[in-house]
Amino acid sequence: MPIHLPKGLRRLNDDDYKQTVYEVMRVIFAVHNEMGGLFDEPVYQQATAQRLAHAKVEVALGVSFESFLKTYFLDLLVSDGAVFELKAADSVNDRNRSQTLNYLLLAELPHGKLVNFRQGSVEHEFVNAPLTRADRTAFLVEHKEYEEMRTAGFSLRDLFVTILRDWGTCLDLALYEEALIHFLGGQQKVAQPVEICVGGRKVGQQRLNLITPDVSLCLTAINDGHDHYERELRRFLKHTNLKGIQWVNVARRLVTFKSLRV
């Protein structure tokens, strides 16, 4: 599996993990009490790590496939097995939770901690990753309504299924999208402005990922409401000069490829 893990990364047993979290949170509360909530994230990273033994900041975690490589950085790794994602934001949101979950799934660690220093009191919550890589690579593929388009000399469907068999589902959707764009020729080539028209009149442009000049790629990760989203895509398509959308939905157990045409 092309997941490049930090040297020494390990899964802590329950008792060691709980004790580590207790010690780190004690330090985090002390840092916040002393410094307040107006500093940037890197300041809190260093202030916390300097008060802890066995703490590392900005720890690289990589994922690759053939010529594609993406590197993430764990904010704080303690005792080589406790991941803390540190924020200095108005509030913790679903994007923060998704980001932390992505790190945990890649590292195959069951728990992480999301911490926000910005508020009057420290916001903190656990993020759990119960799925193993084996769970996430055991998916079915549905493509009966998909028309294959060979572009850049390869099958997009076959390439993406191979990537998913390697990495697994449930990872950050932006990671999958970035990988596909890489193999389609890169962001500069793929992300292009498309005219939007209403009643035959141009009302603006929207940048889309194009497989060909008149067919776009849409990647989603929805588990419910597929019919509604398909209706929205078809309505969207009518207001462009595109001939079609290649829609790929990555759910936990089912990856669906569907071609939508004008």
MARLOTI-964244 format. One line per field, with one value per residue: chain; z, y, x of N, C-alpha, C in turn. Coordinates in nm, 4 decimals, decimal comma. Each point is the difference from the previous one (the first is absolute). Example, Ala and Ser with C-alpha at 12.3 -4.5 7.8 and 13.67 -1.06 7.14 Angstrom:
BEGIN
chain: [A  A]
n_z: [0,7800  -0,0720]
n_y: [-0,5690  0,1050]
n_x: [1,3190  -0,0350]
ca_z: [0,0000  0,0060]
ca_y: [0,1190  0,1190]
ca_x: [-0,0890  0,0820]
c_z: [0,0000  0,0730]
c_y: [0,1200  0,1090]
c_x: [0,0900  -0,0770]
END
This chain:
BEGIN
chain: [A  A  A  A  A  A  A  A  A  A  A  A  A  A  A  A  A  A  A  A  A  A  A  A  A  A  A  A  A  A  A  A  A  A  A  A  A  A  A  A  A  A  A  A  A  A  A  A  A  A  A  A  A  A  A  A  A  A  A  A  A  A  A  A  A  A  A  A  A  A  A  A  A  A  A  A  A  A  A  A  A  A  A  A  A  A  A  A  A  A  A  A  A  A  A  A  A  A  A  A  A  A  A  A  A  A  A  A  A  A  A  A  A  A  A  A  A  A  A  A  A  A  A  A  A  A  A  A  A  A  A  A  A  A  A  A  A  A  A  A  A  A  A  A  A  A  A  A  A  A  A  A  A  A  A  A  A  A  A  A  A  A  A  A  A  A  A  A  A  A  A  A  A  A  A  A  A  A  A  A  A  A  A  A  A  A  A  A  A  A  A  A  A  A  A  A  A  A  A  A  A  A  A  A  A  A  A  A  A  A  A  A  A  A  A  A  A  A  A  A  A  A  A  A  A  A  A  A  A  A  A  A  A  A  A  A  A  A  A  A  A  A  A  A  A  A  A  A  A  A  A  A  A  A  A  A  A  A  A  A  A  A]
n_z: [0,0000  -0,0940  0,1276  0,0024  0,0977  0,1010  0,0072  0,0380  -0,0967  0,1061  0,0185  0,0771  0,1079  0,0394  0,0925  -0,0861  -0,0861  0,0913  0,0464  -0,1240  -0,0310  0,1153  -0,0209  -0,1261  0,0354  0,0998  -0,0885  -0,0818  0,1059  0,0400  -0,1226  -0,0092  0,1213  -0,0428  -0,1177  0,0372  -0,0764  -0,0030  0,0360  -0,0933  -0,0818  -0,0848  0,0511  -0,0086  -0,1229  -0,0203  0,0437  -0,0672  -0,1167  0,0239  0,0387  -0,1111  0,0665  -0,0934  -0,0257  -0,1142  -0,0716  -0,0791  0,0409  -0,0937  -0,0764  -0,0758  -0,1154  -0,0668  -0,1302  -0,0430  -0,0927  0,0660  0,0645  0,1130  0,0566  0,1092  0,0924  0,0889  0,0545  0,0707  0,0113  0,0933  0,0516  -0,1171  0,0776  0,0548  -0,0863  -0,0049  -0,0443  -0,0102  0,0457  -0,0725  0,0170  -0,0660  -0,0680  0,0619  -0,1213  -0,0875  -0,0604  0,1182  0,0255  -0,1214  0,0194  0,1253  -0,0410  -0,0987  0,0896  0,0822  -0,1034  -0,0461  0,1232  -0,0237  0,0490  0,1110  0,0612  -0,0032  0,0202  -0,0116  -0,0069  0,0562  -0,0208  -0,1041  0,0502  0,0800  -0,0342  0,0255  -0,1329  0,0354  -0,0924  0,0268  -0,0879  -0,0321  -0,0240  0,0122  -0,1216  -0,0297  -0,0478  0,0644  0,0988  -0,0183  -0,0141  0,0880  -0,1203  -0,0393  -0,1292  -0,0177  -0,1229  0,0253  0,0602  -0,0135  -0,0743  -0,0195  0,0455  -0,0989  0,1012  -0,0589  -0,0858  0,0868  0,0656  0,0066  -0,0409  -0,0881  -0,0374  0,0074  -0,0583  -0,0799  -0,0115  -0,0139  -0,0819  -0,0342  -0,0127  -0,0644  0,0262  0,0127  -0,0874  0,0202  -0,0393  0,0608  0,0781  -0,0095  0,0175  0,0952  0,0397  -0,0191  0,0542  0,0886  -0,0038  0,0148  0,0623  0,1196  0,1092  -0,0536  -0,0334  0,1148  0,0920  -0,0645  -0,0399  0,0449  -0,1163  0,0782  -0,0526  0,0008  -0,0555  -0,0274  0,1188  -0,0262  0,1122  -0,0547  0,0755  -0,0112  0,0851  -0,0980  0,0470  -0,1106  -0,0368  -0,0730  -0,1081  -0,0202  0,0776  0,1074  0,1028  0,0569  0,1105  0,0534  0,1228  -0,0634  0,1146  0,0061  -0,0603  -0,0530  0,0067  0,1180  0,0342  -0,0501  0,0564  0,1081  -0,0189  -0,0257  0,1023  0,0718  -0,0508  0,0187  0,1009  -0,0570  -0,0605  0,1145  -0,0466  0,1079  0,1015  0,0307  0,0594  0,1014  0,0607  0,1011  0,0175  0,1235  -0,0362  -0,0625  -0,1079  -0,0316  -0,1212  -0,0356  -0,1247  0,0167  -0,0874  -0,0889]
n_y: [-0,1202  0,0916  -0,0345  0,1200  -0,0888  0,0835  0,0136  -0,1256  0,0353  0,0074  -0,1088  0,0993  -0,0724  -0,0460  -0,0672  -0,0355  -0,0282  -0,0543  -0,0592  -0,0304  -0,0295  -0,0639  -0,0476  -0,0300  -0,0422  -0,0554  -0,0332  -0,0478  -0,0453  -0,0430  -0,0449  -0,0464  -0,0476  -0,0332  -0,0519  -0,0576  0,0604  0,0950  -0,1043  -0,0130  -0,0933  0,0418  0,1148  -0,0395  -0,0390  0,1031  0,0863  -0,0800  -0,0160  0,1250  -0,0191  -0,0735  -0,1120  -0,0425  0,1283  -0,0112  0,1024  0,0262  -0,1110  -0,0327  -0,0023  -0,0921  0,0265  -0,1131  0,0225  -0,0903  0,0933  -0,0349  0,1122  -0,0270  0,1116  -0,0587  0,0875  -0,0930  0,0746  -0,1030  -0,0670  -0,0663  -0,0376  0,0578  0,0319  0,1195  0,0116  0,1239  0,0364  0,0996  0,0717  0,1107  -0,0444  0,0616  -0,1150  -0,1142  -0,0424  -0,0382  0,1085  0,0579  -0,0461  0,0363  0,1125  0,0067  -0,0304  0,0833  0,0790  -0,0190  0,0100  0,1015  0,0471  -0,0365  0,1182  -0,0565  0,0844  0,1184  0,1123  0,0679  0,0994  0,0905  0,0840  0,0289  -0,0882  0,0510  -0,1164  -0,0912  -0,0021  -0,1157  -0,0876  -0,1227  -0,0469  -0,0847  -0,0938  -0,0555  0,0552  -0,1252  -0,0078  -0,1165  0,0687  0,0916  -0,1127  -0,0375  0,0568  0,0263  -0,0308  0,1083  -0,0511  -0,0514  0,1182  -0,0599  0,1051  -0,0963  0,0937  -0,0451  0,0513  0,0685  -0,0830  0,0243  -0,1034  0,1060  -0,0796  -0,0646  0,1195  0,0569  -0,1053  0,0024  0,1323  -0,0174  -0,0979  0,0975  0,1136  -0,0477  -0,0209  0,1000  0,0131  0,1050  0,0473  0,1038  -0,1024  -0,0637  0,1162  0,0300  -0,1248  0,0031  0,1213  -0,0529  -0,1111  0,0939  0,0359  0,0020  0,0764  0,0448  -0,1272  -0,0595  0,0875  0,0075  0,1281  -0,0168  0,0400  0,0829  -0,0608  0,1021  -0,0734  -0,0700  0,0564  0,0418  -0,0691  -0,0695  -0,0260  -0,1295  -0,0070  -0,0888  -0,1227  0,0212  -0,1092  0,0565  0,0752  -0,1074  -0,0630  0,0172  0,0063  -0,0767  0,0283  -0,0948  0,0197  -0,0254  -0,0212  0,1140  -0,0030  -0,1189  -0,0348  0,0597  -0,0518  -0,1133  0,0272  0,0323  -0,1087  -0,0656  0,0619  -0,0258  -0,1221  0,0184  0,0545  -0,1021  0,0155  -0,0664  -0,1077  0,0037  -0,0788  -0,0292  -0,0643  0,0188  -0,0915  0,0440  -0,1016  -0,0310  -0,0530  0,1129  -0,0240  0,1104  -0,0513  0,1251  -0,0176  0,1319  -0,0068  0,0944]
n_x: [0,0856  -0,0192  -0,0056  0,0554  0,0169  -0,0219  0,1284  -0,0195  -0,0848  -0,0796  -0,0689  -0,0374  0,0276  -0,1163  0,0662  0,0954  -0,0973  -0,0785  0,1083  0,0344  -0,1255  -0,0060  0,1216  -0,0325  -0,1190  0,0647  0,0927  -0,0899  -0,0658  0,1184  0,0275  -0,1225  0,0094  0,1195  -0,0326  -0,1131  -0,0903  0,0934  0,0715  0,0936  -0,0459  0,0958  -0,0466  -0,1268  0,0311  0,0800  -0,0909  -0,0821  0,0626  0,0366  -0,1244  0,0156  0,0194  0,0833  0,0145  -0,0702  0,0419  -0,1058  -0,0580  0,0874  -0,1102  0,0557  -0,0597  0,0236  0,0032  0,0861  -0,0278  -0,1102  0,0250  -0,0642  0,0466  -0,0439  -0,0404  0,0318  -0,0944  -0,0457  0,1146  -0,0660  0,1144  0,0174  -0,1056  0,0152  -0,0994  0,0504  -0,1191  0,0874  -0,1004  -0,0049  -0,1245  -0,0968  0,0020  -0,0124  0,0332  -0,0925  0,0477  0,0085  -0,1217  -0,0401  0,0674  -0,0431  -0,1234  0,0257  0,0576  -0,1021  -0,0825  0,0714  0,0047  -0,1261  -0,0349  -0,0480  0,0852  -0,0585  0,0662  -0,1136  0,0886  -0,0799  0,1021  -0,0768  -0,0821  -0,0946  -0,0533  0,0901  -0,0235  -0,0547  0,0280  -0,0440  0,0855  -0,0960  0,0902  -0,1202  0,0011  0,0284  0,1232  -0,0022  -0,0590  0,0931  0,0673  -0,0936  0,0073  -0,1239  -0,0012  -0,0734  -0,0113  -0,1190  -0,0008  0,1155  0,0331  0,0874  0,0793  0,0732  0,0666  0,0943  -0,0628  -0,0995  -0,0486  -0,0782  -0,0970  0,0747  0,0480  -0,1196  -0,0536  0,1057  -0,0140  -0,1317  0,0354  0,0797  -0,0656  -0,1068  -0,1262  -0,0871  0,0999  0,0774  -0,1171  0,0555  0,0360  -0,1155  -0,0622  0,0866  -0,0171  -0,1310  -0,0024  0,0807  -0,0729  -0,0924  0,1102  -0,0571  0,0048  0,1117  0,0133  -0,0269  0,0378  -0,1169  -0,0093  -0,1222  -0,0520  -0,0674  -0,1068  -0,0828  -0,0944  0,1056  0,0047  0,1200  0,0111  0,0978  0,1054  0,0234  0,1008  0,0168  0,0037  0,0713  -0,0675  -0,0965  0,0164  -0,0745  0,0845  -0,0766  0,0821  -0,0908  0,0651  -0,0765  -0,0444  -0,1132  -0,0621  -0,0644  -0,1180  0,0319  -0,1278  -0,0076  0,1164  -0,0450  -0,1164  0,0703  0,0719  -0,1112  -0,0539  0,1081  0,0006  -0,1298  0,0650  0,0604  0,1177  0,0016  0,0606  0,0763  -0,0363  0,1236  -0,1001  0,0839  -0,0740  0,0758  -0,0807  -0,0297  -0,1147  -0,0309  0,0715  -0,0687  0,0078  -0,0322  -0,0422  0,0016  -0,0991  0,0222]
ca_z: [0,0000  -0,0086  0,1049  0,0561  0,1389  0,0789  0,0610  0,1391  0,0286  0,0604  0,0588  0,1451  0,0624  0,0525  0,1211  -0,0368  -0,0756  0,0934  0,0819  -0,0868  -0,0248  0,1259  0,0185  -0,1047  0,0240  0,1151  -0,0530  -0,0887  0,0847  0,0610  -0,1058  -0,0290  0,1162  0,0024  -0,1232  -0,0579  -0,1233  -0,1188  -0,0778  -0,1131  0,0298  0,0229  0,1315  0,0976  -0,0209  0,0643  0,1444  0,0589  -0,0170  0,0833  0,1394  0,0033  -0,0469  -0,1082  -0,0860  -0,1274  -0,0742  -0,1458  -0,0339  -0,1371  -0,0273  -0,1449  -0,0733  -0,1389  -0,0971  -0,1189  -0,0005  0,0873  0,1409  0,0823  0,1351  0,1049  0,1177  0,1276  0,0839  0,1224  0,0232  0,1328  0,0301  -0,1280  -0,0293  0,0332  -0,0972  0,0402  -0,1040  0,0742  -0,0768  0,0600  -0,0891  0,0705  0,0567  -0,0659  -0,0985  -0,0604  -0,0802  0,0944  0,0386  -0,1169  -0,0164  0,1031  -0,0334  -0,1135  0,0538  0,0797  -0,0893  -0,0696  0,0968  0,0641  0,1439  0,0278  0,0673  -0,0023  0,0794  -0,0683  0,1041  -0,0490  0,1020  -0,0232  0,0855  0,1377  0,0596  -0,1058  -0,0594  -0,0311  -0,0216  -0,0602  -0,1326  -0,0011  -0,1331  0,0291  -0,1190  -0,0407  -0,1445  -0,0569  -0,0105  -0,0995  -0,1353  -0,0345  -0,0575  -0,1303  -0,1048  -0,0862  -0,1171  -0,1112  -0,0704  -0,0252  -0,1323  0,0148  -0,0897  0,0171  -0,0142  0,0441  -0,0243  0,1026  0,0445  0,1263  0,0956  0,0455  0,0807  0,1299  0,0782  0,0469  0,1097  0,1160  0,0552  0,0704  0,1126  0,0685  -0,0013  0,1239  0,0175  -0,0404  -0,1418  -0,0693  -0,0335  -0,1216  -0,1104  -0,0343  -0,0696  -0,1347  -0,0769  -0,0320  -0,1113  -0,1173  -0,0578  0,0937  0,0293  -0,1009  -0,1189  0,0263  0,0570  -0,1023  0,0139  -0,0861  -0,0042  0,0558  -0,0710  0,0415  -0,1047  -0,1172  0,0286  0,0879  0,1291  0,0694  -0,0223  0,1172  -0,0291  0,0170  -0,0423  -0,1291  -0,0550  -0,1362  -0,0008  0,0184  0,0999  0,1301  0,1003  0,1296  0,1000  0,1242  0,1011  0,0697  0,0311  -0,0189  -0,0842  -0,1321  -0,1036  0,0065  -0,0511  -0,1451  -0,0591  0,0055  -0,1025  -0,1327  -0,0128  -0,0196  -0,1346  -0,0985  -0,0030  -0,0504  -0,1368  0,0075  -0,0552  0,1000  0,1277  0,0516  0,1441  0,0796  0,1414  0,0815  0,1310  0,0731  -0,0529  -0,1409  -0,0852  -0,1157  -0,1165  -0,0810  -0,1035  -0,0214  -0,1307  -0,0303]
ca_y: [0,1202  0,1190  0,0987  0,0226  0,0332  0,0518  -0,1015  -0,0310  0,0102  -0,1228  0,0058  -0,0089  -0,0718  0,0914  0,0684  0,0958  0,1097  0,0846  0,0730  0,0998  0,1060  0,0752  0,0849  0,1034  0,0961  0,0815  0,1016  0,0886  0,0927  0,0926  0,0924  0,0898  0,0890  0,0960  0,0771  0,0460  -0,0650  0,0838  -0,0328  -0,0899  -0,1417  -0,0435  0,0453  -0,0954  -0,1269  0,0049  0,0221  -0,1267  -0,1040  0,0287  -0,0369  -0,1429  -0,0944  -0,0889  0,0716  0,0467  0,0833  -0,0035  -0,1323  -0,0317  -0,1221  0,0046  -0,1007  0,0070  -0,1011  0,0221  0,1287  0,0963  0,0010  0,1034  -0,0028  0,0712  0,0239  -0,0101  0,1147  -0,0411  -0,1443  -0,0219  -0,1406  -0,0717  -0,0655  0,0842  0,1095  0,1174  0,1018  0,1248  0,1075  0,1301  0,0393  0,0434  -0,1199  -0,1266  -0,0298  -0,1331  -0,0109  -0,0349  -0,1398  -0,0813  0,0046  -0,0853  -0,1379  -0,0397  -0,0336  -0,1225  -0,1140  -0,0253  -0,0523  -0,1156  0,0233  0,0006  0,1193  0,1225  0,1073  0,1285  0,1026  0,1372  0,0936  0,1374  0,0420  0,0364  -0,1255  -0,0895  -0,0987  -0,1227  -0,1161  -0,1159  -0,0464  -0,1440  -0,0613  -0,1437  -0,0836  -0,0392  0,0055  -0,1148  0,0419  0,1059  -0,0488  -0,1015  0,0715  -0,0434  0,1016  0,0037  0,0833  -0,0383  0,1214  0,0761  -0,0133  0,0249  0,0954  -0,0101  0,1276  -0,0079  -0,1351  -0,0984  -0,0065  0,0717  -0,0915  -0,1019  0,0664  0,0415  -0,1205  -0,0499  0,0888  -0,0265  -0,1308  0,0215  0,0931  -0,0195  0,1064  0,0778  0,1035  0,1339  0,0042  0,0850  -0,0826  -0,0745  0,0949  0,0464  -0,1094  -0,0140  0,1167  -0,0226  -0,0940  0,0600  0,1019  0,1063  0,1014  0,1062  -0,0526  -0,0582  0,0975  0,1017  0,0719  -0,0437  0,1006  -0,0335  0,0766  -0,0117  0,0559  0,0311  0,1110  -0,0300  0,0675  -0,0093  -0,1173  -0,0806  -0,0862  -0,1418  -0,0940  -0,0531  -0,1161  0,0501  0,1361  0,0087  -0,0973  0,0282  -0,1059  0,0344  -0,1012  0,0228  -0,1061  0,0051  -0,1312  0,0074  0,1099  -0,0074  0,0436  0,1459  0,0599  -0,0202  0,1013  0,1274  -0,0037  0,0113  0,1386  0,0773  -0,0274  0,0714  0,1410  0,0098  -0,0492  -0,1334  -0,1117  -0,1026  -0,0036  -0,1316  0,0108  -0,1123  0,0135  -0,0919  -0,0325  -0,0937  -0,1361  -0,0018  0,1070  0,0034  0,0799  0,0268  0,1019  0,0830  0,0644  0,1031]
ca_x: [-0,0856  0,0874  -0,0211  0,1315  -0,0291  0,1129  0,0846  -0,0330  -0,1441  -0,0503  -0,1335  0,0074  -0,1108  -0,1021  0,0464  0,1047  -0,0617  -0,0755  0,0951  0,0642  -0,0980  -0,0151  0,1178  0,0038  -0,1072  0,0407  0,0910  -0,0758  -0,0756  0,0958  0,0431  -0,1109  -0,0184  0,1102  0,0159  -0,1253  -0,0458  0,0177  0,1196  -0,0174  0,0173  0,1387  0,0448  -0,0528  0,0701  0,1311  -0,0156  -0,0443  0,1016  0,1174  -0,0278  -0,0273  0,1007  -0,0447  -0,0949  0,0531  -0,0944  0,0091  0,0530  -0,0426  -0,0753  -0,0131  -0,0782  0,0441  -0,0404  0,0819  0,0706  -0,0700  0,0392  -0,0604  0,0540  -0,0711  0,0825  -0,0705  0,0346  0,0697  0,0029  0,0583  0,0310  -0,0024  -0,1262  -0,1153  -0,0088  -0,0783  -0,0139  -0,0161  -0,0605  -0,0250  -0,1098  -0,1204  -0,0611  0,0313  -0,1032  0,0058  0,1210  0,1067  -0,0194  0,0336  0,1453  0,0581  -0,0362  0,0837  0,1321  -0,0083  -0,0207  0,1257  0,0962  -0,0632  -0,0108  -0,1441  -0,0502  0,0775  -0,0612  -0,0108  0,0073  -0,0087  0,0467  -0,0456  -0,1111  0,0308  0,0466  0,0482  -0,0893  0,0720  -0,0854  0,0634  -0,0387  0,0234  0,0151  -0,0141  0,0171  0,1345  0,0211  -0,0712  -0,1406  -0,0174  0,0307  -0,0997  -0,1145  -0,0501  0,0035  -0,1180  0,0306  -0,0875  -0,0431  0,1227  0,0607  0,1425  0,0677  0,1450  0,0670  0,1395  0,0499  -0,0350  -0,1381  -0,0189  -0,0646  0,0954  0,1015  -0,0526  -0,0279  0,1297  0,0411  -0,0842  0,0377  0,1260  -0,0164  -0,1262  -0,1000  -0,0202  0,1004  -0,0400  -0,0354  0,0961  0,1159  -0,0343  -0,0118  0,1344  0,0680  -0,0553  0,0424  0,1415  0,0134  -0,0646  0,0867  0,0307  -0,1012  -0,0038  -0,0667  -0,1311  -0,0939  -0,0232  -0,1273  -0,1097  -0,1064  -0,1304  -0,1039  -0,1395  -0,0840  0,0811  0,0899  0,1108  -0,0105  0,1281  0,0837  0,0315  0,1143  -0,0298  0,1025  -0,0414  0,0698  0,0183  -0,0531  -0,1456  -0,0468  0,0620  0,0096  -0,0600  0,0336  -0,0735  0,0087  -0,1283  -0,0553  -0,1447  -0,0438  0,0617  -0,0942  -0,0097  0,1237  0,0026  -0,0886  0,0708  0,1044  -0,0618  -0,0449  0,1231  0,0514  -0,0815  0,0378  0,1367  0,0169  0,0585  -0,0771  -0,0218  0,0715  0,0364  -0,0231  0,0501  -0,0328  0,0795  -0,0547  0,0870  -0,0048  -0,0389  0,0521  -0,0903  0,0374  -0,1188  0,0149  -0,1181  0,0094  -0,1004]
c_z: [0,0000  0,0974  0,0735  0,1419  0,0699  0,0648  0,1465  0,0339  0,0527  0,0573  0,1504  0,0535  0,0698  0,1207  -0,0324  -0,0757  0,0936  0,0853  -0,0799  -0,0261  0,1241  0,0181  -0,1018  0,0252  0,1212  -0,0453  -0,0882  0,0812  0,0635  -0,1006  -0,0280  0,1146  0,0026  -0,1197  -0,0547  -0,1351  -0,1280  -0,0845  -0,1158  0,0406  0,0241  0,1365  0,1074  -0,0139  0,0770  0,1512  0,0714  -0,0047  0,0919  0,1465  0,0152  -0,0394  -0,1122  -0,0881  -0,1251  -0,0688  -0,1500  -0,0484  -0,1350  -0,0070  -0,1491  -0,0557  -0,1474  -0,0834  -0,1303  0,0095  0,0901  0,1432  0,0694  0,1412  0,0918  0,1184  0,1254  0,0896  0,1192  0,0152  0,1302  0,0244  -0,1225  -0,0323  0,0319  -0,0891  0,0549  -0,1159  0,0707  -0,0912  0,0814  -0,0882  0,0830  0,0650  -0,0755  -0,0957  -0,0614  -0,0867  0,0877  0,0413  -0,1142  -0,0216  0,1007  -0,0279  -0,1140  0,0476  0,0744  -0,0874  -0,0746  0,0931  0,0673  0,1523  0,0339  0,0574  -0,0218  0,0780  -0,0797  0,1055  -0,0641  0,1133  -0,0042  0,1012  0,1411  0,0824  -0,1141  -0,0459  -0,0301  -0,0145  -0,0618  -0,1414  -0,0071  -0,1417  0,0162  -0,1190  -0,0267  -0,1511  -0,0688  -0,0160  -0,1196  -0,1423  -0,0456  -0,0505  -0,1340  -0,0974  -0,0877  -0,1190  -0,1202  -0,0782  -0,0314  -0,1389  0,0116  -0,1043  0,0262  -0,0278  0,0602  -0,0059  0,1056  0,0293  0,1362  0,1057  0,0552  0,0896  0,1394  0,0878  0,0557  0,1156  0,1264  0,0618  0,0800  0,1264  0,0848  -0,0154  0,1308  0,0280  -0,0487  -0,1507  -0,0806  -0,0390  -0,1278  -0,1211  -0,0462  -0,0767  -0,1433  -0,0894  -0,0415  -0,1236  -0,1268  -0,0605  0,0896  0,0090  -0,1110  -0,1260  0,0270  0,0486  -0,0955  0,0237  -0,1018  0,0073  0,0562  -0,0637  0,0593  -0,1060  -0,1231  0,0210  0,1007  0,1295  0,0802  -0,0416  0,1318  -0,0366  0,0363  -0,0411  -0,1256  -0,0413  -0,1455  -0,0019  0,0250  0,0950  0,1312  0,0891  0,1300  0,0954  0,1297  0,0957  0,0840  0,0200  -0,0195  -0,0936  -0,1388  -0,1098  -0,0027  -0,0591  -0,1511  -0,0705  -0,0026  -0,1058  -0,1397  -0,0236  -0,0226  -0,1428  -0,1072  -0,0144  -0,0396  -0,1470  -0,0026  -0,0635  0,1043  0,1258  0,0328  0,1529  0,0688  0,1462  0,0795  0,1368  0,0644  -0,0689  -0,1484  -0,0714  -0,1306  -0,1069  -0,0862  -0,0979  -0,0191  -0,1299  -0,0179  -0,0656]
c_y: [0,1242  0,1105  0,0129  0,0546  0,0580  -0,1137  -0,0187  0,0084  -0,1329  0,0225  -0,0208  -0,0875  0,1001  0,0786  0,1051  0,1186  0,0957  0,0849  0,1094  0,1168  0,0862  0,0974  0,1136  0,1047  0,0876  0,1122  0,0998  0,1013  0,1033  0,1030  0,1027  0,0990  0,1095  0,0951  0,0577  -0,0641  0,0736  -0,0326  -0,0938  -0,1440  -0,0416  0,0426  -0,0978  -0,1370  -0,0019  0,0147  -0,1279  -0,1039  0,0215  -0,0388  -0,1509  -0,0804  -0,0838  0,0653  0,0505  0,0841  -0,0130  -0,1291  -0,0439  -0,1362  0,0024  -0,1106  0,0145  -0,1102  0,0320  0,1364  0,1050  -0,0138  0,1184  -0,0143  0,0854  0,0191  -0,0039  0,1143  -0,0403  -0,1508  -0,0242  -0,1503  -0,0895  -0,0655  0,0808  0,1238  0,1097  0,0982  0,1302  0,1106  0,1289  0,0657  0,0416  -0,1171  -0,1220  -0,0331  -0,1384  -0,0182  -0,0368  -0,1470  -0,0932  -0,0072  -0,0933  -0,1467  -0,0529  -0,0422  -0,1330  -0,1234  -0,0351  -0,0658  -0,1282  0,0086  0,0193  0,1295  0,1177  0,1061  0,1290  0,1088  0,1378  0,0972  0,1354  0,0487  0,0383  -0,1197  -0,0953  -0,0926  -0,1258  -0,1156  -0,1131  -0,0208  -0,1472  -0,0538  -0,1514  -0,0909  -0,0305  0,0157  -0,1165  0,0313  0,0922  -0,0426  -0,1086  0,0679  -0,0622  0,1166  -0,0150  0,0911  -0,0315  0,1209  0,0910  -0,0309  0,0388  0,0979  -0,0127  0,1365  -0,0118  -0,1427  -0,1029  0,0051  0,0664  -0,0915  -0,1009  0,0614  0,0296  -0,1200  -0,0574  0,0846  -0,0315  -0,1364  0,0106  0,0835  -0,0297  0,1188  0,0774  0,1022  0,1339  0,0027  0,0827  -0,0777  -0,0784  0,0928  0,0484  -0,1067  -0,0138  0,1166  -0,0141  -0,0888  0,0497  0,1132  0,1172  0,1063  0,1034  -0,0443  -0,0357  0,1028  0,1175  0,0712  -0,0488  0,1048  -0,0556  0,0916  -0,0273  0,0678  0,0418  0,1138  -0,0405  0,0801  -0,0099  -0,1229  -0,0733  -0,0960  -0,1442  -0,0837  -0,0714  -0,1184  0,0252  0,1408  0,0107  -0,1058  0,0253  -0,1232  0,0503  -0,1151  0,0343  -0,1173  0,0046  -0,1419  -0,0048  0,1166  -0,0003  0,0530  0,1519  0,0637  -0,0188  0,1007  0,1362  0,0063  0,0173  0,1424  0,0929  -0,0132  0,0794  0,1467  0,0214  -0,0401  -0,1363  -0,1039  -0,1077  0,0199  -0,1457  0,0093  -0,1260  0,0273  -0,1078  -0,0131  -0,1073  -0,1365  -0,0079  0,1215  -0,0051  0,0958  0,0177  0,1130  0,0731  0,0765  0,1020  -0,0670]
c_x: [0,0885  -0,0381  0,1324  -0,0169  0,1222  0,0778  -0,0391  -0,1470  -0,0523  -0,1390  0,0118  -0,1130  -0,0920  0,0491  0,1049  -0,0588  -0,0740  0,0950  0,0679  -0,0935  -0,0171  0,1166  0,0037  -0,1069  0,0308  0,0935  -0,0742  -0,0809  0,0934  0,0488  -0,1087  -0,0223  0,1068  -0,0040  -0,1298  -0,0257  0,0282  0,1235  -0,0341  0,0322  0,1458  0,0550  -0,0473  0,0667  0,1316  -0,0120  -0,0429  0,1110  0,1193  -0,0203  -0,0236  0,1235  -0,0611  -0,1067  0,0706  -0,1070  0,0262  0,0663  -0,0574  -0,0689  -0,0330  -0,0879  0,0350  -0,0636  0,0712  0,0696  -0,0636  0,0483  -0,0651  0,0554  -0,0860  0,0954  -0,0866  0,0450  0,0852  -0,0135  0,0757  0,0155  -0,0154  -0,1339  -0,1244  0,0019  -0,0905  -0,0006  -0,0372  -0,0518  -0,0027  -0,1056  -0,1204  -0,0725  0,0498  -0,1139  0,0211  0,1240  0,1197  -0,0098  0,0383  0,1505  0,0681  -0,0285  0,0862  0,1392  -0,0033  -0,0169  0,1280  0,1010  -0,0488  0,0089  -0,1478  -0,0553  0,0950  -0,0738  0,0072  -0,0140  -0,0036  0,0324  -0,0717  -0,1027  0,0470  0,0431  0,0345  -0,1124  0,0817  -0,0986  0,0809  -0,0531  0,0378  0,0014  -0,0085  0,0288  0,1464  0,0141  -0,0718  -0,1492  -0,0200  0,0360  -0,0972  -0,1270  -0,0386  0,0067  -0,1232  0,0294  -0,0896  -0,0507  0,1184  0,0532  0,1465  0,0513  0,1490  0,0623  0,1386  0,0525  -0,0339  -0,1491  -0,0116  -0,0600  0,1004  0,1074  -0,0535  -0,0317  0,1304  0,0517  -0,0790  0,0294  0,1291  -0,0207  -0,1224  -0,0934  0,0058  0,1098  -0,0544  -0,0258  0,0991  0,1256  -0,0257  -0,0030  0,1368  0,0777  -0,0500  0,0423  0,1462  0,0144  -0,0690  0,0818  0,0308  -0,1074  -0,0127  -0,0733  -0,1454  -0,1019  -0,0159  -0,1335  -0,1023  -0,1101  -0,1308  -0,1035  -0,1376  -0,0847  0,0785  0,0981  0,1076  -0,0139  0,1301  0,0774  0,0214  0,1125  -0,0341  0,1200  -0,0472  0,0865  0,0341  -0,0583  -0,1500  -0,0560  0,0743  -0,0003  -0,0603  0,0249  -0,0716  0,0223  -0,1270  -0,0528  -0,1513  -0,0317  0,0604  -0,0922  -0,0114  0,1247  0,0094  -0,0904  0,0673  0,1106  -0,0584  -0,0516  0,1188  0,0495  -0,0745  0,0396  0,1455  0,0021  0,0678  -0,0924  -0,0261  0,0818  0,0295  -0,0014  0,0487  -0,0334  0,0712  -0,0663  0,0869  0,0055  -0,0314  0,0559  -0,0783  0,0529  -0,1233  0,0299  -0,1306  0,0186  -0,1110  -0,1207]
END
